[in-house]
Amino acid sequence: LRGAAKGGGSAGGGGGGVSEVVAAEEVRAKLLLADIHRAQGRKEEAVQVYVEAMGKDGAGVPGPVYVRLGTLQLGLGKLEDARDSFLWGAQIWPCGLTWQGVGVAYYRLREYERAEQALNEANLLDNLCPTTWAYLALTALAVGCAEEADLALAQAL
């Protein structure tokens, strides 16, 4: 076990060590703390702890955490950070919600072509989400495509 504690393998031969288990528990504890901050309305603190928990590679962080983080960042006006969080999340947990977040961030950054691409990806993964359709309508309006906006709006409603 001494070797396992130093990262040299585990007694069970699984390749993980005590230090890896401790690190995983530390990440879980930080994610819970961030969730508490978020639930209590302390958005800045929540963002800080989520980012700290993710570290450099986001190892062991479940996909929905990226959505929580990106949503908080959007609410705080940290649009580039939100876009990056959602993009990272889309790599780990590719679903309509992560791609919708990417699209919303791009829309707010006024990068309408990229917003449309991300929202279309979200729509492919979940075409029943009215928020995605609404942002597609807004994006179409932003680039002067009133007919497309009307069609997307009809889907949103």
N, C-alpha and C positions, 0 to 999 in steps of 0.2 A: 504494500500500500504506500510505502514511502515514495516509490517511483511514480505512483499515480498522482500523489499530491504535488509532485514537481512537474506534472504534465507528461510523464513518461509512459502513460498507459494505465489501464485499470486492472484491478485484480480479476475482473470477469473477462478480460480480453477484448472488450468492445471498442477500445481505442480512445474512449473518453476518460478523463481523469477527474479527481476531486475538484481541482481548480476550475474545470469546465462546468461542473455542476454548480459550484458556487457562483461562477460568472452568470450562468443562466438564471439562477435564483435572484441575483442582484438586478438583472434586467427586468425580471417579473416584478420585483419590488418597486423599481423605479416607474414601471408602467402603471402600477396601481396608484402610486403617489401622484403621477401625472393625471390619472383619471379622477382622483379626488380633487386636485386643483381645478380641473375642468368643471366638475360637478358643482364646485363652490364659486364658479365664475372668475377664478383667478387665471385668466387666459395666458398672460405672459409667463407666469410660473409653470403652467402646464406645458407650454411650448418648450420652455427651457429644459424641463425634465424629460419630455418625450425625446428631444434631440439628444440629450445626454444618454438616455437609455439605448438609443439606436446606435450610438457610436459611429465608427467610420464605415461599417459595412452592413449595418442593420440586421446582423445575424440573430436569429431567434425571435424577431419581432413579427407578430402576426399582421396580415394585410390590413385589417380594419384600423389598426393604429395609424397607418399612413393617411387614411381618410380623416380620422380625428385630427391629426396634426395639420393636414392641409386645410381643413375647414377652419380650424382656429387661426391659422395664418391668414387665410382669406379675410376673416372677420377683423383681424388686426391691420389689414391693409398691406401685409407683407406678401405681395403678389408673386414675386420671383421665387421666394421661399416656398410658397404654397404650390406653385407650378412644379418645382423640383420635388417636393414631397409627394405630390400626386403621381408624377412620372415615375419616381422610385417605387411607389406603391403599385403602379400598373405593371411593373416588371415582376413584382413578387406575387401580386394578387390581381391578375387582369380580369376586371369585371366592369360592368356598366358604371358603377359608382366611382371607381378610381378614374376611369376615362372621362366621366362627366366632370370630375374635379379638375382634370387637366384642361378640359375645354372651357370651363368657367374661368379658370386662372388666365388662360390665353385671351379670352374675351375681355376680361377686365384690363389686361395689358394692351388691349387694342390690336392684338395680333390675330385678326379675324380669319385668315386662311388656316392657320394652325388650330384655332378654336373650332372651326368647322370640321377639320379632319378628326380632332379628338372627340368631338360630339358625335360625329358619324360612327366612330368606333364604339362609343358608349351605346349608341342606338342599335348597332349590330348585336351587341351583347344583351341589351335589354330595351326592346322597342316599345315598352309599355310605360316608361317613365315620363310623366308630363314635364318634369323639370328639364330633362334633356331636350325635349321637343320645344319648350319655351326658349331655351338658350339658342337652339338652332334658328328659331324665328327671329330672335334679337340679332343674331349674327347675320342672317340674311338681310335684315333691315339695315344693319350697319354698312353693308357693302352695296346697298341699293337694289336688292332683289326682292321687290315687294310681293311678287307672285309666290316665290318660294317661302317667304315669311308667312303668307296667308295659309299655305298648305301645312307648314309646320305648326302654326298656331291652332289650326283645326285639329291636329293630332293631339296637341297639348290639352285641349279642352275636351 
